[in-house]
Amino acid sequence: MPSNAFIFILSVSAAVSVKAYTSIWTIRHASHPYKTELYTTEFVKGMWRYLWCADHIRLEDAVVLCNQVSEYNGLGPYDVASARVEFGALHKDRAEDTAFTNETFACVGTESHLRDCPLVPVAERCPSGNVGQVDCNPADNARKNLTTSLVSLPQLTGIGLVKVQNSSLEGMAGLICNEDGLWSRNEAEVVCKSLGYDLGFIVTPALVSDNSSLPHSFVIKNVKCQGPESSINDCPHTDMCQSIDYHEKNFKCPNQCDGDAAAVFCN
């Protein structure tokens, strides 16, 4: 497994067994901080760990893994349409056939944990040699967790950088990263309407704040609004924060943005 990953233990008690598997481990790929919900699963059987082959992961299985993880990361719920199976690009070296489990899950998609899904044997451990990875994106109905405010110089009113607080991440707060360069008046209108203003316009971040007053983290990026939405929760966006301790629900958000911080002028 890649050395730049760290481990989240989803079920580690020996009393929890899935057909002789003593535990299931999920690894987050920390080398890809903007893919905040990318996971690989290992199955532990005795002293051996087995990988889950991408060939055998269905979307129903993927969403169960995502919902299992959401118990610890504060995100979710997830649905089948919001999960995606990935492989290949993040694993430059294909794993040996014996590294893969000879079983796979047959989840319906409504289970809370992988251990609730039946295991079925597979004819071949992993024909492609690709390690399965699951990209979890919260369903639309899970995104009602963001509140917005403006951060600006003391003498300014109704203008500033857009600050976002995520109640699902223990109140973690930070800025919006305009990584794709598409922050527009549509997004500004939605932010300003949610703050009680009638109109919204985009402004250059440097005009409204100095570096000393900036929150040093970014919570979401690449917000895409149409304009009629009532709040930023209703606009597609990408979460940037990661859970770093599933027991304590500690979260970390990146302090760098490959673009500008989003800023608005409200009237």
C-alpha positions, 0 to 999 in steps of 0.5 A: 500500500502507498506509504503516504496514506494513513489508516482509519480503523473502521472495525477493529474488535476481534469480536466483530468478524466477517466470515473469519475476517477479524477487521476491515481497515480503510486507508485515506490517500493523504497525498491527494488532499483535495480528494477528501473522501478517497478510500482503499479497503483492506481485510485482515485475516489472522496475520494477513491483510488482503486488498479489495479488487476494483473489479469486484466493487459495485456502487452498492458496496461503495456507498456502504463503505462511504456511509460506514466512514461517515460515522467518523468523518461527520459527512454524509449521508451518501447515496449510490449516485454520489459514490464512485469507484476509482483505480489505477492512477493512484497505484502506479504498481499493480498488486500481485494476485495473492494480495487480493481477497478471494471474496467480495461483498454483495451489499444492497446499498442500504447497510450501515457497515460492510460487516452487514453485507454478505460475502461471496466468493470470486472466480478470480482474485483480481484479473486487472490487478487494480486496487479498488478505491472509493471516492465518497461525495456527500449526497445533495441532502447532506449539504445543509451544513454551511453558514456564511459570513464576510471577513474584511478590514474593520472599516468595510461593511457588506464587502469581504472574503466569504467565510464558511463554517461547516457544522458537520465538521465540529464548526470548522471555519475557513474561506472558499477557494476559487481554484477553477477561476469560475467564481462569478456574480451567480455565486456572489448573488447567492452569498449576499442573498443568504446574508440579507442583501439584495445584490451581490458582485465579485471583487478582488480579494486584495481589496477587502482584506490583508493577510493578517486578518485572513483565516488560514484555512480553506473549507470548500472550493469550486462553488457553482451556483445558478443564481436563484439558490437561497444559500451556498448549501444548494450549490455544487461544491467540493469539500476540502477538509479531512478527518484526522482522528475518527475517535475525537472527530478532529478535522484539518482543512488545507491552508493553501489554495491553488487560486484566489479566495472568493470575495464579494460586495453585497448591496 
